[in-house]
């Protein structure tokens, strides 16, 4: 049971850092400081399992985190969002082609369907574009 609790604490810790820094690019020093803060909080609440998992995470950061790895991760994130933007644009182009065909045939039900689909994909594109801009800003802050 203790192992399961410990594993869950590590997973929760990793998830916490993944969600809290979805776009904020943290340097190694910032990661260490955040982990040390979490360790102090866990110690205040006598949560020995969380302290142990956080200390393990801290040792991993100290052992493996480098400025080059942070930069590489930031570049991968930008590339991932650039790919998503390109995919969304391709999807929009296909839907626009389908919409034009439906309009040419005068099929009002299909026109409405494609217009809704187009609006949804355009909203998704805006969201991904915002994510890309944040990722680029994070990358630029490292340079």
N, CA, C and O atoms as CSV, one atom per row, in Angstrom:
chain,resi,resn,atom,element,x,y,z
A,1,UNK,N,N,0.825,-1.191,0.000
A,1,UNK,CA,C,0.000,0.000,0.000
A,1,UNK,C,C,0.869,1.255,0.000
A,1,UNK,O,O,0.546,2.251,-0.647
A,2,UNK,N,N,1.986,1.188,0.744
A,2,UNK,CA,C,2.879,2.345,0.796
A,2,UNK,C,C,3.481,2.626,-0.568
A,2,UNK,O,O,3.640,3.784,-0.955
A,3,UNK,N,N,3.821,1.555,-1.310
A,3,UNK,CA,C,4.390,1.739,-2.645
A,3,UNK,C,C,3.374,2.396,-3.572
A,3,UNK,O,O,3.717,3.289,-4.347
A,4,UNK,N,N,2.133,1.953,-3.490
A,4,UNK,CA,C,1.083,2.525,-4.327
A,4,UNK,C,C,0.894,3.993,-4.013
A,4,UNK,O,O,0.778,4.816,-4.921
A,5,UNK,N,N,0.862,4.329,-2.727
A,5,UNK,CA,C,0.711,5.731,-2.331
A,5,UNK,C,C,1.881,6.554,-2.832
A,5,UNK,O,O,1.701,7.678,-3.300
A,6,UNK,N,N,3.084,5.997,-2.734
A,6,UNK,CA,C,4.276,6.690,-3.197
A,6,UNK,C,C,4.232,6.908,-4.708
A,6,UNK,O,O,4.560,7.989,-5.197
A,7,UNK,N,N,3.832,5.888,-5.430
A,7,UNK,CA,C,3.733,6.000,-6.886
A,7,UNK,C,C,2.694,7.045,-7.267
A,7,UNK,O,O,2.915,7.860,-8.163
A,8,UNK,N,N,1.564,7.013,-6.581
A,8,UNK,CA,C,0.523,8.008,-6.863
A,8,UNK,C,C,1.011,9.407,-6.560
A,8,UNK,O,O,0.666,10.346,-7.277
A,9,UNK,N,N,1.798,9.567,-5.524
A,9,UNK,CA,C,2.333,10.883,-5.183
A,9,UNK,C,C,3.272,11.379,-6.271
A,9,UNK,O,O,3.246,12.557,-6.628
A,10,UNK,N,N,4.101,10.483,-6.798
A,10,UNK,CA,C,5.013,10.865,-7.882
A,10,UNK,C,C,4.215,11.258,-9.121
A,10,UNK,O,O,4.512,12.266,-9.762
A,11,UNK,N,N,3.209,10.465,-9.455
A,11,UNK,CA,C,2.372,10.770,-10.622
A,11,UNK,C,C,1.663,12.107,-10.427
A,11,UNK,O,O,1.595,12.914,-11.355
A,12,UNK,N,N,1.141,12.343,-9.240
A,12,UNK,CA,C,0.457,13.609,-8.961
A,12,UNK,C,C,1.425,14.769,-9.069
A,12,UNK,O,O,1.073,15.827,-9.592
A,13,UNK,N,N,2.641,14.582,-8.580
A,13,UNK,CA,C,3.642,15.636,-8.652
A,13,UNK,C,C,3.983,15.957,-10.094
A,13,UNK,O,O,4.035,17.123,-10.486
A,14,UNK,N,N,4.214,14.920,-10.879
A,14,UNK,CA,C,4.529,15.128,-12.293
A,14,UNK,C,C,3.367,15.815,-12.995
A,14,UNK,O,O,3.573,16.746,-13.773
A,15,UNK,N,N,2.155,15.364,-12.726
A,15,UNK,CA,C,0.971,15.981,-13.323
A,15,UNK,C,C,0.817,17.424,-12.918
A,15,UNK,O,O,0.427,18.264,-13.728
A,16,UNK,N,N,1.125,17.722,-11.655
A,16,UNK,CA,C,1.010,19.089,-11.173
A,16,UNK,C,C,1.951,19.995,-11.948
A,16,UNK,O,O,1.564,21.085,-12.369
A,17,UNK,N,N,3.184,19.548,-12.137
A,17,UNK,CA,C,4.141,20.382,-12.845
A,17,UNK,C,C,3.822,20.458,-14.330
A,17,UNK,O,O,4.067,21.487,-14.960
A,18,UNK,N,N,3.289,19.406,-14.889
A,18,UNK,CA,C,2.931,19.426,-16.308
A,18,UNK,C,C,1.795,20.397,-16.560
A,18,UNK,O,O,1.809,21.117,-17.558
A,19,UNK,N,N,0.813,20.430,-15.674
A,19,UNK,CA,C,-0.322,21.314,-15.901
A,19,UNK,C,C,-0.021,22.747,-15.511
A,19,UNK,O,O,-0.504,23.673,-16.162
A,20,UNK,N,N,0.764,22.954,-14.466
A,20,UNK,CA,C,1.029,24.313,-14.024
A,20,UNK,C,C,1.977,25.035,-14.965
A,20,UNK,O,O,1.979,26.265,-15.026
A,21,UNK,N,N,2.777,24.280,-15.694
A,21,UNK,CA,C,3.728,24.925,-16.582
A,21,UNK,C,C,3.463,24.540,-18.027
A,21,UNK,O,O,4.389,24.282,-18.797
A,22,UNK,N,N,2.200,24.505,-18.378
A,22,UNK,CA,C,1.851,24.087,-19.728
A,22,UNK,C,C,2.523,24.959,-20.784
A,22,UNK,O,O,2.915,24.466,-21.842
A,23,UNK,N,N,2.655,26.241,-20.502
A,23,UNK,CA,C,3.278,27.124,-21.472
A,23,UNK,C,C,4.451,27.882,-20.906
A,23,UNK,O,O,5.300,28.360,-21.657
A,24,UNK,N,N,4.514,28.002,-19.599
A,24,UNK,CA,C,5.620,28.704,-18.989
A,24,UNK,C,C,6.859,27.819,-19.070
A,24,UNK,O,O,6.869,26.690,-18.579
A,25,UNK,N,N,7.879,28.343,-19.688
A,25,UNK,CA,C,9.119,27.603,-19.803
A,25,UNK,C,C,9.929,27.887,-18.543
A,25,UNK,O,O,10.300,29.028,-18.266
A,26,UNK,N,N,10.189,26.839,-17.797
A,26,UNK,CA,C,10.940,26.991,-16.560
A,26,UNK,C,C,12.386,26.597,-16.773
A,26,UNK,O,O,12.688,25.604,-17.435
A,27,UNK,N,N,13.271,27.390,-16.204
A,27,UNK,CA,C,14.676,27.029,-16.220
A,27,UNK,C,C,14.883,25.952,-15.170
A,27,UNK,O,O,13.991,25.666,-14.372
A,28,UNK,N,N,16.043,25.370,-15.179
A,28,UNK,CA,C,16.347,24.320,-14.195
A,28,UNK,C,C,16.288,24.885,-12.780
A,28,UNK,O,O,15.796,24.228,-11.863
A,29,UNK,N,N,16.791,26.102,-12.609
A,29,UNK,CA,C,16.775,26.726,-11.286
A,29,UNK,C,C,15.344,26.958,-10.811
A,29,UNK,O,O,15.048,26.783,-9.629
A,30,UNK,N,N,14.461,27.347,-11.717
A,30,UNK,CA,C,13.058,27.559,-11.355
A,30,UNK,C,C,12.390,26.239,-10.989
A,30,UNK,O,O,11.578,26.185,-10.065
A,31,UNK,N,N,12.729,25.183,-11.706
A,31,UNK,CA,C,12.166,23.868,-11.396
A,31,UNK,C,C,12.620,23.420,-10.005
A,31,UNK,O,O,11.825,22.905,-9.219
A,32,UNK,N,N,13.899,23.619,-9.714
A,32,UNK,CA,C,14.421,23.240,-8.405
A,32,UNK,C,C,13.739,24.040,-7.295
A,32,UNK,O,O,13.357,23.488,-6.263
A,33,UNK,N,N,13.593,25.340,-7.518
A,33,UNK,CA,C,12.971,26.198,-6.501
A,33,UNK,C,C,11.519,25.784,-6.255
A,33,UNK,O,O,11.061,25.761,-5.112
A,34,UNK,N,N,10.803,25.459,-7.321
A,34,UNK,CA,C,9.406,25.042,-7.181
A,34,UNK,C,C,9.311,23.730,-6.412
A,34,UNK,O,O,8.439,23.567,-5.559
A,35,UNK,N,N,10.200,22.803,-6.713
A,35,UNK,CA,C,10.195,21.526,-6.000
A,35,UNK,C,C,10.547,21.719,-4.527
A,35,UNK,O,O,9.936,21.101,-3.655
A,36,UNK,N,N,11.516,22.561,-4.253
A,36,UNK,CA,C,11.891,22.820,-2.858
A,36,UNK,C,C,10.742,23.455,-2.089
A,36,UNK,O,O,10.531,23.149,-0.915
A,37,UNK,N,N,10.007,24.329,-2.740
A,37,UNK,CA,C,8.851,24.948,-2.097
A,37,UNK,C,C,7.798,23.880,-1.783
A,37,UNK,O,O,7.239,23.859,-0.687
A,38,UNK,N,N,7.531,22.995,-2.748
A,38,UNK,CA,C,6.561,21.929,-2.536
A,38,UNK,C,C,7.016,20.980,-1.421
A,38,UNK,O,O,6.200,20.469,-0.653
A,39,UNK,N,N,8.322,20.756,-1.348
A,39,UNK,CA,C,8.846,19.899,-0.274
A,39,UNK,C,C,8.571,20.544,1.084
A,39,UNK,O,O,8.136,19.868,2.016
A,40,UNK,N,N,8.824,21.846,1.196
A,40,UNK,CA,C,8.564,22.540,2.466
A,40,UNK,C,C,7.090,22.458,2.853
A,40,UNK,O,O,6.761,22.250,4.021
A,41,UNK,N,N,6.217,22.618,1.884
A,41,UNK,CA,C,4.776,22.552,2.161
A,41,UNK,C,C,4.397,21.144,2.609
A,41,UNK,O,O,3.654,20.978,3.576
A,42,UNK,N,N,4.900,20.139,1.913
A,42,UNK,CA,C,4.596,18.750,2.278
A,42,UNK,C,C,5.139,18.425,3.671
A,42,UNK,O,O,4.509,17.690,4.432
A,43,UNK,N,N,6.301,18.971,3.997
A,43,UNK,CA,C,6.874,18.748,5.330
A,43,UNK,C,C,6.009,19.394,6.416
A,43,UNK,O,O,5.844,18.835,7.501
A,44,UNK,N,N,5.460,20.572,6.117
A,44,UNK,CA,C,4.590,21.244,7.083
A,44,UNK,C,C,3.373,20.389,7.421
A,44,UNK,O,O,2.884,20.410,8.551
A,45,UNK,N,N,2.896,19.650,6.448
A,45,UNK,CA,C,1.720,18.804,6.637
A,45,UNK,C,C,2.094,17.357,6.971
A,45,UNK,O,O,1.233,16.477,6.982
A,46,UNK,N,N,3.369,17.116,7.241
A,46,UNK,CA,C,3.862,15.781,7.595
A,46,UNK,C,C,3.480,14.717,6.573
A,46,UNK,O,O,3.178,13.579,6.935
A,47,UNK,N,N,3.494,15.080,5.330
A,47,UNK,CA,C,3.175,14.143,4.255
A,47,UNK,C,C,4.490,13.502,3.783
A,47,UNK,O,O,5.101,13.944,2.810
A,48,UNK,N,N,4.899,12.460,4.493
A,48,UNK,CA,C,6.207,11.856,4.236
A,48,UNK,C,C,6.316,11.239,2.842
A,48,UNK,O,O,7.387,11.261,2.237
A,49,UNK,N,N,5.228,10.696,2.339
A,49,UNK,CA,C,5.264,10.081,1.011
A,49,UNK,C,C,5.461,11.129,-0.073
A,49,UNK,O,O,6.219,10.926,-1.022
A,50,UNK,N,N,4.782,12.232,0.079
A,50,UNK,CA,C,4.931,13.304,-0.911
A,50,UNK,C,C,6.318,13.921,-0.812
A,50,UNK,O,O,6.928,14.243,-1.832
A,51,UNK,N,N,6.818,14.087,0.398
A,51,UNK,CA,C,8.174,14.621,0.575
A,51,UNK,C,C,9.174,13.716,-0.131
A,51,UNK,O,O,10.063,14.193,-0.835
A,52,UNK,N,N,9.026,12.418,0.059
A,52,UNK,CA,C,9.947,11.465,-0.569
A,52,UNK,C,C,9.878,11.549,-2.087
A,52,UNK,O,O,10.910,11.556,-2.758
A,53,UNK,N,N,8.675,11.612,-2.626
A,53,UNK,CA,C,8.545,11.664,-4.086
A,53,UNK,C,C,9.058,12.990,-4.637
A,53,UNK,O,O,9.660,13.030,-5.709
A,54,UNK,N,N,8.821,14.065,-3.908
A,54,UNK,CA,C,9.316,15.371,-4.352
A,54,UNK,C,C,10.843,15.424,-4.286
A,54,UNK,O,O,11.486,16.006,-5.160
A,55,UNK,N,N,11.411,14.822,-3.260
A,55,UNK,CA,C,12.870,14.789,-3.165
A,55,UNK,C,C,13.463,13.965,-4.302
A,55,UNK,O,O,14.522,14.295,-4.835
A,56,UNK,N,N,12.771,12.893,-4.665
A,56,UNK,CA,C,13.230,12.091,-5.798
A,56,UNK,C,C,13.167,12.921,-7.088
A,56,UNK,O,O,14.093,12.905,-7.899
A,57,UNK,N,N,12.064,13.636,-7.256
A,57,UNK,CA,C,11.930,14.495,-8.441
A,57,UNK,C,C,13.007,15.576,-8.444
A,57,UNK,O,O,13.566,15.887,-9.496
A,58,UNK,N,N,13.300,16.144,-7.291
A,58,UNK,CA,C,14.335,17.169,-7.182
A,58,UNK,C,C,15.699,16.598,-7.560
A,58,UNK,O,O,16.474,17.247,-8.262
A,59,UNK,N,N,15.985,15.404,-7.103
A,59,UNK,CA,C,17.274,14.796,-7.453
A,59,UNK,C,C,17.354,14.525,-8.954
A,59,UNK,O,O,18.422,14.653,-9.552
A,60,UNK,N,N,16.229,14.150,-9.562
A,60,UNK,CA,C,16.201,13.934,-11.016
A,60,UNK,C,C,16.448,15.238,-11.773
A,60,UNK,O,O,17.173,15.264,-12.767
A,61,UNK,N,N,15.835,16.316,-11.289
A,61,UNK,CA,C,16.042,17.620,-11.931
A,61,UNK,C,C,17.505,18.022,-11.812
A,61,UNK,O,O,18.116,18.461,-12.786
A,62,UNK,N,N,18.061,17.871,-10.619
A,62,UNK,CA,C,19.468,18.234,-10.414
A,62,UNK,C,C,20.395,17.391,-11.282
A,62,UNK,O,O,21.401,17.889,-11.787
A,63,UNK,N,N,20.060,16.126,-11.452
A,63,UNK,CA,C,20.919,15.221,-12.211
A,63,UNK,C,C,20.790,15.391,-13.721
A,63,UNK,O,O,21.774,15.230,-14.444
A,64,UNK,N,N,19.596,15.711,-14.207
A,64,UNK,CA,C,19.365,15.646,-15.650
A,64,UNK,C,C,18.990,16.964,-16.330
A,64,UNK,O,O,19.068,17.067,-17.555
A,65,UNK,N,N,18.595,17.943,-15.574
A,65,UNK,CA,C,18.137,19.188,-16.191
A,65,UNK,C,C,19.329,20.054,-16.586
A,65,UNK,O,O,20.215,20.336,-15.779
A,66,UNK,N,N,19.321,20.463,-17.849
A,66,UNK,CA,C,20.345,21.394,-18.350
A,66,UNK,C,C,19.640,22.470,-19.157
A,66,UNK,O,O,18.500,22.300,-19.590
A,67,UNK,N,N,20.333,23.572,-19.348
A,67,UNK,CA,C,19.755,24.639,-20.165
A,67,UNK,C,C,19.486,24.147,-21.577
A,67,UNK,O,O,18.504,24.539,-22.207
A,68,UNK,N,N,20.369,23.282,-22.069
A,68,UNK,CA,C,20.191,22.737,-23.422
A,68,UNK,C,C,18.942,21.862,-23.492
A,68,UNK,O,O,18.216,21.907,-24.486
A,69,UNK,N,N,18.681,21.069,-22.456
A,69,UNK,CA,C,17.489,20.207,-22.481
A,69,UNK,C,C,16.217,21.035,-22.377
A,69,UNK,O,O,15.205,20.704,-22.994
A,70,UNK,N,N,16.266,22.107,-21.600
A,70,UNK,CA,C,15.104,22.994,-21.491
A,70,UNK,C,C,14.834,23.652,-22.844
A,70,UNK,O,O,13.687,23.746,-23.279
A,71,UNK,N,N,15.896,24.103,-23.499
A,71,UNK,CA,C,15.765,24.728,-24.818
A,71,UNK,C,C,15.231,23.721,-25.834
A,71,UNK,O,O,14.363,24.056,-26.640
A,72,UNK,N,N,15.738,22.507,-25.804
A,72,UNK,CA,C,15.286,21.480,-26.738
A,72,UNK,C,C,13.804,21.161,-26.518
A,72,UNK,O,O,13.055,21.002,-27.482
A,73,UNK,N,N,13.383,21.068,-25.260
A,73,UNK,CA,C,11.973,20.807,-24.965
A,73,UNK,C,C,11.094,21.939,-25.478
A,73,UNK,O,O,10.018,21.697,-26.026
A,74,UNK,N,N,11.550,23.170,-25.302
A,74,UNK,CA,C,10.788,24.323,-25.773
A,74,UNK,C,C,10.681,24.310,-27.298
A,74,UNK,O,O,9.629,24.632,-27.850
A,75,UNK,N,N,11.758,23.941,-27.970
A,75,UNK,CA,C,11.734,23.871,-29.431
A,75,UNK,C,C,10.803,22.757,-29.908
A,75,UNK,O,O,10.111,22.918,-30.913
A,76,UNK,N,N,10.780,21.632,-29.195
A,76,UNK,CA,C,9.880,20.533,-29.549
A,76,UNK,C,C,8.421,20.972,-29.397
A,76,UNK,O,O,7.569,20.631,-30.218
A,77,UNK,N,N,8.151,21.732,-28.337
A,77,UNK,CA,C,6.791,22.197,-28.099
A,77,UNK,C,C,6.344,23.124,-29.228
A,77,UNK,O,O,5.212,23.024,-29.701
A,78,UNK,N,N,7.225,24.023,-29.660
A,78,UNK,CA,C,6.896,24.922,-30.771
A,78,UNK,C,C,6.635,24.114,-32.035
A,78,UNK,O,O,5.661,24.364,-32.745
A,79,UNK,N,N,7.495,23.153,-32.315
A,79,UNK,CA,C,7.326,22.319,-33.516
A,79,UNK,C,C,6.013,21.551,-33.474
A,79,UNK,O,O,5.337,21.413,-34.494
A,80,UNK,N,N,5.650,21.050,-32.292
A,80,UNK,CA,C,4.394,20.304,-32.136
A,80,UNK,C,C,3.201,21.198,-32.471
A,80,UNK,O,O,2.287,20.778,-33.181
A,81,UNK,N,N,3.211,22.421,-31.963
A,81,UNK,CA,C,2.094,23.327,-32.234
A,81,UNK,C,C,2.091,23.815,-33.681
A,81,UNK,O,O,1.024,24.045,-34.250
A,82,UNK,N,N,3.262,23.974,-34.279
A,82,UNK,CA,C,3.306,24.345,-35.695
A,82,UNK,C,C,2.678,23.248,-36.545
A,82,UNK,O,O,1.966,23.530,-37.509
A,83,UNK,N,N,2.945,22.003,-36.185
A,83,UNK,CA,C,2.352,20.873,-36.916
A,83,UNK,C,C,0.840,20.865,-36.746
A,83,UNK,O,O,0.103,20.632,-37.704
A,84,UNK,N,N,0.374,21.123,-35.515
A,84,UNK,CA,C,-1.070,21.154,-35.270
A,84,UNK,C,C,-1.739,22.268,-36.063
A,84,UNK,O,O,-2.829,22.079,-36.604
A,85,UNK,N,N,-1.092,23.428,-36.133
A,85,UNK,CA,C,-1.652,24.545,-36.906
A,85,UNK,C,C,-1.781,24.146,-38.371
A,85,UNK,O,O,-2.806,24.404,-39.001
A,86,UNK,N,N,-0.752,23.523,-38.905
A,86,UNK,CA,C,-0.789,23.088,-40.309
A,86,UNK,C,C,-1.915,22.078,-40.537
A,86,UNK,O,O,-2.614,22.141,-41.549
A,87,UNK,N,N,-2.088,21.144,-39.594
A,87,UNK,CA,C,-3.166,20.157,-39.724
A,87,UNK,C,C,-4.533,20.825,-39.685
A,87,UNK,O,O,-5.419,20.473,-40.464
A,88,UNK,N,N,-4.710,21.783,-38.789
A,88,UNK,CA,C,-5.994,22.488,-38.691
A,88,UNK,C,C,-6.276,23.262,-39.972
A,88,UNK,O,O,-7.414,23.307,-40.439
A,89,UNK,N,N,-5.242,23.867,-40.536
A,89,UNK,CA,C,-5.427,24.608,-41.801
A,89,UNK,C,C,-5.818,23.664,-42.933
A,89,UNK,O,O,-6.652,24.008,-43.771
A,90,UNK,N,N,-5.223,22.484,-42.960
A,90,UNK,CA,C,-5.593,21.479,-43.967
A,90,UNK,C,C,-7.050,21.058,-43.795
A,90,UNK,O,O,-7.795,20.944,-44.768
A,91,UNK,N,N,-7.446,20.826,-42.535
A,91,UNK,CA,C,-8.842,20.454,-42.250
A,91,UNK,C,C,-9.799,21.539,-42.735
A,91,UNK,O,O,-10.834,21.245,-43.332
A,92,UNK,N,N,-9.444,22.792,-42.473
A,92,UNK,CA,C,-10.294,23.912,-42.883
A,92,UNK,C,C,-10.397,23.976,-44.397
A,92,UNK,O,O,-11.476,24.217,-44.939
A,93,UNK,N,N,-9.288,23.763,-45.079
A,93,UNK,CA,C,-9.312,23.803,-46.545
A,93,UNK,C,C,-10.238,22.714,-47.100
A,93,UNK,O,O,-10.980,22.953,-48.053
A,94,UNK,N,N,-10.193,21.523,-46.503
A,94,UNK,CA,C,-11.072,20.437,-46.953
A,94,UNK,C,C,-12.541,20.778,-46.722
A,94,UNK,O,O,-13.384,20.553,-47.590
A,95,UNK,N,N,-12.832,21.315,-45.560
A,95,UNK,CA,C,-14.223,21.658,-45.245
A,95,UNK,C,C,-14.717,22.776,-46.155
A,95,UNK,O,O,-15.869,22.767,-46.589
A,96,UNK,N,N,-13.845,23.737,-46.442
A,96,UNK,CA,C,-14.238,24.820,-47.349
A,96,UNK,C,C,-14.538,24.274,-48.747
A,96,UNK,O,O,-15.464,24.735,-49.414
A,97,UNK,N,N,-13.754,23.296,-49.181
A,97,UNK,CA,C,-14.012,22.681,-50.488
A,97,UNK,C,C,-15.360,21.960,-50.475
A,97,UNK,O,O,-16.138,22.074,-51.423
A,98,UNK,N,N,-15.636,21.218,-49.401
A,98,UNK,CA,C,-16.922,20.527,-49.275
A,98,UNK,C,C,-18.072,21.537,-49.230
A,98,UNK,O,O,-19.130,21.310,-49.819
A,99,UNK,N,N,-17.860,22.633,-48.538
A,99,UNK,CA,C,-18.885,23.671,-48.443
A,99,UNK,C,C,-19.175,24.273,-49.823
A,99,UNK,O,O,-20.332,24.483,-50.185
A,100,UNK,N,N,-18.126,24.545,-50.580
A,100,UNK,CA,C,-18.328,25.099,-51.924
A,100,UNK,C,C,-19.111,24.130,-52.815
A,100,UNK,O,O,-19.969,24.552,-53.590
A,101,UNK,N,N,-18.813,22.832,-52.703
A,101,UNK,CA,C,-19.543,21.831,-53.487
A,101,UNK,C,C,-21.023,21.813,-53.096
A,101,UNK,O,O,-21.909,21.759,-53.950
A,102,UNK,N,N,-21.266,21.860,-51.783
A,102,UNK,CA,C,-22.652,21.849,-51.302
A,102,UNK,C,C,-23.382,23.110,-51.764
A,102,UNK,O,O,-24.559,23.050,-52.120
A,103,UNK,N,N,-22.698,24.237,-51.760
A,103,UNK,CA,C,-23.313,25.488,-52.214
A,103,UNK,C,C,-23.606,25.430,-53.713
A,103,UNK,O,O,-24.642,25.912,-54.171
A,104,UNK,N,N,-22.691,24.840,-54.460
A,104,UNK,CA,C,-22.887,24.729,-55.905
A,104,UNK,C,C,-24.087,23.845,-56.225
A,104,UNK,O,O,-24.797,24.088,-57.201
A,105,UNK,N,N,-24.313,22.831,-55.413
A,105,UNK,CA,C,-25.446,21.932,-55.626
A,105,UNK,C,C,-26.725,22.459,-54.973
A,105,UNK,O,O,-27.814,21.942,-55.220
A,106,UNK,N,N,-26.582,23.486,-54.142
A,106,UNK,CA,C,-27.747,24.067,-53.490
A,106,UNK,C,C,-28.320,23.223,-52.364
A,106,UNK,O,O,-29.499,23.360,-52.037
A,107,UNK,N,N,-27.533,22.369,-51.776
A,107,UNK,CA,C,-28.005,21.506,-50.689
A,107,UNK,C,C,-27.902,22.254,-49.355
A,107,UNK,O,O,-26.835,22.325,-48.745
A,108,UNK,N,N,-29.030,22.804,-48.924
A,108,UNK,CA,C,-29.032,23.654,-47.727
A,108,UNK,C,C,-28.666,22.890,-46.451
A,108,UNK,O,O,-28.010,23.436,-45.564
A,109,UNK,N,N,-29.085,21.649,-46.366
A,109,UNK,CA,C,-28.745,20.873,-45.164
A,109,UNK,C,C,-27.238,20.639,-45.068
A,109,UNK,O,O,-26.659,20.741,-43.987
A,110,UNK,N,N,-26.610,20.328,-46.195
A,110,UNK,CA,C,-25.155,20.115,-46.211
A,110,UNK,C,C,-24.418,21.436,-46.007
A,110,UNK,O,O,-23.370,21.471,-45.362
A,111,UNK,N,N,-24.960,22.515,-46.553
A,111,UNK,CA,C,-24.339,23.828,-46.375
A,111,UNK,C,C,-24.289,24.173,-44.888
A,111,UNK,O,O,-23.251,24.595,-44.378
A,112,UNK,N,N,-25.397,23.995,-44.208
A,112,UNK,CA,C,-25.455,24.291,-42.767
A,112,UNK,C,C,-24.477,23.401,-41.999
A,112,UNK,O,O,-23.782,23.863,-41.093
A,113,UNK,N,N,-24.432,22.133,-42.368
A,113,UNK,CA,C,-23.527,21.185,-41.706
A,113,UNK,C,C,-22.071,21.627,-41.857
A,113,UNK,O,O,-21.320,21.644,-40.882
A,114,UNK,N,N,-21.675,21.983,-43.079
A,114,UNK,CA,C,-20.290,22.376,-43.328
A,114,UNK,C,C,-19.967,23.734,-42.718
A,114,UNK,O,O,-18.829,23.971,-42.313
A,115,UNK,N,N,-20.937,24.617,-42.646
A,115,UNK,CA,C,-20.701,25.909,-42.014
A,115,UNK,C,C,-20.423,25.737,-40.517
A,115,UNK,O,O,-19.535,26.383,-39.960
A,116,UNK,N,N,-21.195,24.856,-39.879
A,116,UNK,CA,C,-20.961,24.573,-38.456
A,116,UNK,C,C,-19.585,23.939,-38.254
A,116,UNK,O,O,-18.829,24.308,-37.355
A,117,UNK,N,N,-19.295,22.985,-39.113
A,117,UNK,CA,C,-18.014,22.289,-39.023
A,117,UNK,C,C,-16.856,23.264,-39.240
A,117,UNK,O,O,-15.837,23.198,-38.552
A,118,UNK,N,N,-17.027,24.166,-40.203
A,118,UNK,CA,C,-16.001,25.159,-40.508
A,118,UNK,C,C,-15.794,26.096,-39.323
A,118,UNK,O,O,-14.656,26.398,-38.962
A,119,UNK,N,N,-16.871,26.552,-38.727
A,119,UNK,CA,C,-16.762,27.446,-37.568
A,119,UNK,C,C,-16.033,26.755,-36.416
A,119,UNK,O,O,-15.210,27.369,-35.738
A,120,UNK,N,N,-16.340,25.480,-36.201
A,120,UNK,CA,C,-15.693,24.717,-35.132
A,120,UNK,C,C,-14.195,24.584,-35.398
A,120,UNK,O,O,-13.382,24.792,-34.497
A,121,UNK,N,N,-13.834,24.243,-36.614
A,121,UNK,CA,C,-12.413,24.066,-36.962
A,121,UNK,C,C,-11.664,25.398,-36.898
A,121,UNK,O,O,-10.495,25.433,-36.512
A,122,UNK,N,N,-12.325,26.484,-37.271
A,122,UNK,CA,C,-11.676,27.794,-37.186
A,122,UNK,C,C,-11.425,28.177,-35.727
A,122,UNK,O,O,-10.391,28.765,-35.410
A,123,UNK,N,N,-12.355,27.850,-34.850
A,123,UNK,CA,C,-12.166,28.109,-33.424
A,123,UNK,C,C,-11.012,27.264,-32.885
A,123,UNK,O,O,-10.198,27.750,-32.100
A,124,UNK,N,N,-10.943,26.010,-33.303
A,124,UNK,CA,C,-9.841,25.139,-32.888
A,124,UNK,C,C,-8.508,25.697,-33.378
A,124,UNK,O,O,-7.511,25.670,-32.656
A,125,UNK,N,N,-8.500,26.202,-34.612
A,125,UNK,CA,C,-7.278,26.785,-35.158
A,125,UNK,C,C,-6.846,27.988,-34.329
A,125,UNK,O,O,-5.660,28.146,-34.042
A,126,UNK,N,N,-7.783,28.828,-33.945
A,126,UNK,CA,C,-7.439,29.999,-33.117
A,126,UNK,C,C,-6.833,29.554,-31.792
A,126,UNK,O,O,-5.856,30.139,-31.325
A,127,UNK,N,N,-7.409,28.524,-31.189
A,127,UNK,CA,C,-6.891,28.025,-29.914
A,127,UNK,C,C,-5.461,27.486,-30.069
A,127,UNK,O,O,-4.585,27.785,-29.257
A,128,UNK,N,N,-5.244,26.703,-31.102
A,128,UNK,CA,C,-3.919,26.128,-31.325
A,128,UNK,C,C,-2.922,27.232,-31.680
A,128,UNK,O,O,-1.756,27.177,-31.287
A,129,UNK,N,N,-3.387,28.224,-32.420
A,129,UNK,CA,C,-2.505,29.353,-32.781
A,129,UNK,C,C,-2.088,30.114,-31.517
A,129,UNK,O,O,-0.940,30.543,-31.400
A,130,UNK,N,N,-3.015,30.278,-30.582
A,130,UNK,CA,C,-2.679,30.931,-29.313
A,130,UNK,C,C,-1.662,30.101,-28.542
A,130,UNK,O,O,-0.719,30.644,-27.967
A,131,UNK,N,N,-1.853,28.789,-28.532
A,131,UNK,CA,C,-0.899,27.902,-27.866
A,131,UNK,C,C,0.482,28.012,-28.506
A,131,UNK,O,O,1.500,28.033,-27.814
A,132,UNK,N,N,0.503,28.082,-29.831
A,132,UNK,CA,C,1.760,28.223,-30.558
A,132,UNK,C,C,2.433,29.539,-30.191
A,132,UNK,O,O,3.642,29.574,-29.959
A,133,UNK,N,N,1.667,30.612,-30.137
A,133,UNK,CA,C,2.237,31.916,-29.785
A,133,UNK,C,C,2.830,31.897,-28.382
A,133,UNK,O,O,3.896,32.465,-28.148
A,134,UNK,N,N,2.141,31.244,-27.446
A,134,UNK,CA,C,2.659,31.132,-26.072
A,134,UNK,C,C,3.931,30.298,-26.045
A,134,UNK,O,O,4.889,30.639,-25.351
A,135,UNK,N,N,3.939,29.212,-26.797
A,135,UNK,CA,C,5.127,28.368,-26.839
A,135,UNK,C,C,6.313,29.117,-27.455
A,135,UNK,O,O,7.446,28.990,-26.989
A,136,UNK,N,N,6.043,29.899,-28.505
A,136,UNK,CA,C,7.103,30.705,-29.111
A,136,UNK,C,C,7.613,31.763,-28.154
A,136,UNK,O,O,8.813,32.033,-28.101
A,137,UNK,N,N,6.706,32.365,-27.395
A,137,UNK,CA,C,7.119,33.370,-26.406
A,137,UNK,C,C,7.986,32.727,-25.322
A,137,UNK,O,O,8.980,33.308,-24.886
A,138,UNK,N,N,7.607,31.539,-24.899
A,138,UNK,CA,C,8.409,30.832,-23.915
A,138,UNK,C,C,9.800,30.506,-24.447
A,138,UNK,O,O,10.793,30.634,-23.731
A,139,UNK,N,N,9.863,30.091,-25.691
A,139,UNK,CA,C,11.143,29.789,-26.314
A,139,UNK,C,C,11.993,31.054,-26.429
A,139,UNK,O,O,13.194,31.035,-26.161
A,140,UNK,N,N,11.356,32.145,-26.829
A,140,UNK,CA,C,12.080,33.408,-26.977
A,140,UNK,C,C,12.620,33.888,-25.628
A,140,UNK,O,O,13.674,34.521,-25.573
A,141,UNK,N,N,11.906,33.590,-24.551
A,141,UNK,CA,C,12.370,34.025,-23.235
A,141,UNK,C,C,13.636,33.283,-22.802
A,141,UNK,O,O,14.365,33.752,-21.928
A,142,UNK,N,N,13.891,32.146,-23.404
A,142,UNK,CA,C,15.091,31.379,-23.061
A,142,UNK,C,C,16.323,31.853,-23.816
A,142,UNK,O,O,17.452,31.598,-23.396
A,143,UNK,N,N,16.110,32.535,-24.920
A,143,UNK,CA,C,17.237,32.964,-25.761
A,143,UNK,C,C,17.891,34.212,-25.260
A,143,UNK,O,O,18.851,34.691,-25.863
